[in-house]
Amino acid sequence: MAKSLVLPLAEFVNATYLIPSATPQTDAPGLALEAAAASPQSSRLEDELERGTLTLHVRAASDTPEPPIDTLIANGADPQHIRQLAIASHFVVIHMPGRAGFPATHEWAARLLAAEVAGKLDAPVLDPAIPLLMSSRQAGAMDHRGGMRVRDWVFVGASLESPGLRLSTRGMSRFGFPDFSAQAVPPRLAHESSGVMLAMAAALLNRAQTALDYDPLANCVQVPTLFALGPGRAAVVRLERGEGTLLHLTPAAGNRPSAWTDLCSSLFGFQPGSPGTFETPISLLPQNS
C-alpha cells in the first residue's frame, strides 16, 4: 500500500462571491469604495481595489448561471434569502484571483468586501464554491487579523447511503486542493465525524502548505496517506484516491463502525457508548474543526 499521495494543484484559483440585488446598482466603483471604507480592514481592501486585483462589477441576472436553489436550501439557506435570490434582477460580483495554498488572502479579502456590500444592500452573500447562502454577518464572521480558520471556508455535508452516511467536504478547491469524502459513517457519529473531516482538511492544508513554502510555484505536492490528528495525535486516518478527483478518508484501523467510534473518541475525548452522546438528525452538519 502506498505511503504517500501526489496531489495536483490548480495553478491559479479564484475567489468569487455574488450579492443579489433588485436594482441595477449603476455606480459599481462607488459601491466598492464605500463598502471597503466600512470594513475593519479598509486600507487592505482599498489597496487591492486600487491595484485592480480585487474587483466589483454588476451583472444582470439573465447573464448569471442560475443558483442551485435546492442545494442552497439543503445547505441551510434562510427562506428570506432564497426569496431575495429569486427576485434579483442583478448580481454584484466580487472577484479576486490568487494562487493555490492556505491561508488564501484573496479569499479573505473578497469575502470581507462581499460582506460589507451585502450589509449595505441588506442582501445575502452567495458563495458558489460550496454553494452556500450566507447573511452579511455570517460572511464577515472571520478572523479580522488576517488569520484563516478552516471551519470558515470548508463545509461538510452528509447524505444517507447504505450502510451509513456519506460525508463530503466542499470548498477545498478554493485553495487549489481536491475535496474528499468518507463512506459508511455511523449516523450517530454524524457531528463528531464531520469534525474529523475538518480536522483532516486542516492537517492536509497545513502539510501541503509546508511544501508550497519551499516551492511556491509547485504544480503538485506529496502528502502521506496516514495522518495523526488531534493534540495527542492518537486519531489516525488514512487518505486514498477515491472517485474521480475526490480523495477518500477512512479510519486507519478500517472502515467499520467501531473504528469510527474509536477515532471520534480519540479526537474528541468522549466515552464511546454514552447514552445520547451521538444522536443527531441527518441534516446540515456543523462547521466545527
GIFENSUL-V46041 format. One record per residue. N is the residue number from 1. RES is the residue in one small letter. SS is DSSP state (hx for helix, st for strand, lp for the rest). PHI is phi in whole degrees, 0 to 359 (NA if undefined). Layout:
n,res,ss,phi
N,RES,SS,PHI
N,RES,SS,PHI
This chain:
n,res,ss,phi
1,m,lp,NA
2,a,lp,298
3,k,lp,263
4,s,st,211
5,l,st,235
6,v,st,256
7,l,st,256
8,p,st,290
9,l,lp,245
10,a,lp,293
11,e,lp,295
12,f,lp,228
13,v,st,232
14,n,st,226
15,a,st,264
16,t,st,224
17,y,st,226
18,l,st,236
19,i,st,239
20,p,st,288
21,s,st,218
22,a,lp,273
23,t,lp,230
24,p,lp,292
25,q,lp,56
26,t,lp,288
27,d,lp,255
28,a,hx,298
29,p,hx,299
30,g,hx,295
31,l,hx,297
32,a,hx,298
33,l,hx,292
34,e,hx,296
35,a,hx,293
36,a,hx,298
37,a,hx,295
38,a,hx,276
39,s,lp,280
40,p,lp,300
41,q,lp,247
42,s,hx,302
43,s,hx,295
44,r,hx,292
45,l,hx,292
46,e,hx,296
47,d,hx,297
48,e,hx,293
49,l,hx,295
50,e,hx,295
51,r,hx,285
52,g,lp,85
53,t,lp,281
54,l,st,258
55,t,st,232
56,l,st,227
57,h,st,218
58,v,st,248
59,r,st,234
60,a,st,296
61,a,hx,300
62,s,hx,293
63,d,hx,260
64,t,lp,245
65,p,lp,307
66,e,lp,296
67,p,lp,298
68,p,lp,281
69,i,hx,304
70,d,hx,300
71,t,hx,292
72,l,hx,297
73,i,hx,296
74,a,hx,298
75,n,lp,271
76,g,lp,96
77,a,lp,296
78,d,lp,290
79,p,hx,304
80,q,hx,295
81,h,hx,293
82,i,hx,296
83,r,hx,296
84,q,hx,297
85,l,hx,295
86,a,hx,291
87,i,hx,261
88,a,lp,296
89,s,lp,266
90,h,st,216
91,f,st,231
92,v,st,275
93,v,st,249
94,i,st,257
95,h,st,218
96,m,st,206
97,p,st,277
98,g,st,198
99,r,lp,247
100,a,lp,300
101,g,lp,139
102,f,lp,222
103,p,lp,286
104,a,lp,249
105,t,hx,292
106,h,hx,293
107,e,hx,293
108,w,hx,301
109,a,hx,293
110,a,hx,296
111,r,hx,289
112,l,hx,299
113,l,hx,294
114,a,hx,300
115,a,hx,297
116,e,hx,291
117,v,hx,298
118,a,hx,298
119,g,hx,297
120,k,hx,290
121,l,hx,267
122,d,lp,53
123,a,lp,224
124,p,lp,276
125,v,st,246
126,l,st,262
127,d,st,258
128,p,lp,287
129,a,lp,291
130,i,lp,259
131,p,lp,273
132,l,st,213
133,l,st,248
134,m,st,241
135,s,lp,286
136,s,hx,299
137,r,hx,292
138,q,hx,297
139,a,hx,297
140,g,hx,269
141,a,lp,278
142,m,lp,231
143,d,lp,285
144,h,lp,285
145,r,lp,277
146,g,lp,105
147,g,lp,284
148,m,lp,225
149,r,lp,258
150,v,hx,305
151,r,hx,296
152,d,hx,280
153,w,lp,232
154,v,lp,243
155,f,st,251
156,v,st,243
157,g,st,248
158,a,st,230
159,s,st,223
160,l,st,270
161,e,st,229
162,s,lp,275
163,p,lp,257
164,g,st,188
165,l,st,269
166,r,st,252
167,l,st,255
168,s,st,220
169,t,st,278
170,r,st,222
171,g,lp,120
172,m,hx,297
173,s,hx,296
174,r,hx,295
175,f,hx,258
176,g,lp,92
177,f,lp,247
178,p,lp,285
179,d,lp,283
180,f,st,218
181,s,st,225
182,a,st,225
183,q,st,236
184,a,st,59
185,v,st,278
186,p,lp,302
187,p,hx,305
188,r,hx,292
189,l,hx,254
190,a,hx,303
191,h,hx,292
192,e,hx,296
193,s,hx,291
194,s,hx,295
195,g,hx,295
196,v,hx,299
197,m,hx,299
198,l,hx,285
199,a,hx,297
200,m,hx,294
201,a,hx,301
202,a,hx,296
203,a,hx,296
204,l,hx,294
205,l,hx,296
206,n,hx,292
207,r,hx,295
208,a,hx,293
209,q,hx,294
210,t,hx,301
211,a,hx,292
212,l,hx,289
213,d,hx,297
214,y,hx,284
215,d,lp,222
216,p,lp,300
217,l,lp,262
218,a,lp,298
219,n,lp,259
220,c,st,201
221,v,st,225
222,q,st,256
223,v,st,231
224,p,st,288
225,t,lp,276
226,l,st,252
227,f,st,236
228,a,st,259
229,l,st,255
230,g,lp,89
231,p,lp,303
232,g,lp,270
233,r,lp,53
234,a,lp,266
235,a,st,267
236,v,st,252
237,v,st,237
238,r,st,245
239,l,st,246
240,e,st,225
241,r,st,289
242,g,lp,241
243,e,lp,283
244,g,lp,58
245,t,lp,268
246,l,lp,289
247,l,st,261
248,h,st,234
249,l,st,247
250,t,st,219
251,p,st,300
252,a,lp,298
253,a,lp,281
254,g,lp,124
255,n,lp,270
256,r,lp,228
257,p,hx,305
258,s,hx,296
259,a,hx,291
260,w,hx,296
261,t,hx,298
262,d,hx,296
263,l,hx,297
264,c,hx,295
265,s,hx,297
266,s,hx,294
267,l,hx,278
268,f,hx,249
269,g,lp,76
270,f,lp,264
271,q,lp,269
272,p,lp,305
273,g,lp,90
274,s,lp,297
275,p,lp,302
276,g,lp,78
277,t,lp,297
278,f,lp,252
279,e,lp,295
280,t,lp,204
281,p,lp,290
282,i,lp,275
283,s,lp,202
284,l,lp,301
285,l,lp,269
286,p,lp,290
287,q,lp,264
288,n,lp,252
289,s,lp,238
